[in-house]
Amino acid sequence: MRMDKQGQEMFAQFILQRVQEGKEDEAKAVLADNFRKQDEGSFAKDDVEGFIPKMLSLLKPDKVAEVQAVVAQFSGNFNK
């Protein structure tokens, strides 16, 4: 599964609204790397699995479950 630019932007906004204060730049870098790989066609299941712990460490604690649910849905659709 590959997100188009609009999907990437919506996903990035969703994540960035839930990131801890002061962690926005780090989160943007993680997102940019994943989106670059998607655009190049080199984005793999390992990238999804690596993204999750990185991003969860940047989130506000009360937003982790919400983001995990969305990412799990995305990663579940990855192989389709």
N, C-alpha and C positions, 0 to 999 in steps of 0.2 A: 504494500500500500504506500502511496506517495501523496503527500499533501501538495496542493497547488499553492501559489503565493498567497492567495486570500486565506486559505486554511492555515498556512504557516503563521500569518499575521494574527489571525484570531487565536490560535493556540498560544502564541507568544504573549499576547495581551492577557489571556486567561492566567498564564503562569506568572507573569510579571506583577499582576495585581495581588498575588498571593505570596510574594517573596519577602523575606525579612528586610527591614530597613537597612540600607547600606550594602546589601547583597545583589542589587539590581544589575550592576555591571558584570559580575561573575555569571549571573543567570543569563544575561544577554549573550555572553560569550559561549556558554554551553549550548544555548538554542541556536546561535549562528553556526556553530560547528555541525550540529545535527542537520540543520536545513541545507548547509553546503553539501553535505554528503548525500542528502536526498536529491538535490539538484544535479549532482554528478552521477547519480545512479549507483553510488557505492554504499548507501545506507542499508545496514543489515540488522538482523535480529540481535546480534551482539551489541550494536549501537543502542538499540532500545533498552537492553538490559543494563548497559553502562550508564545511560542517561538517568535512569530512575534513581539510583542512590545519590548521584551527584545533585540532581535537582531537589530531592527530598531534603537534603542537608541545608538547602538555601531557603526553604519555605518557612513561613510562620507556622509554629506548631499546631495551631488550630485549623490550618488549611491542608495539612498533610493528607488526611483521609479523602478529602474531596479531590485533590489532585491525583492521588493514587488510583481512584476509581476511573478517572478520565484516561490516565495513561494506560491502565490495564485494558480498557476498552480499545484504545488505539493499538496496543501491542497484540491484543487478541485478534484484531483485524489485519495485522501486519502480513500474514502469510496468504491472505485471500487475494 
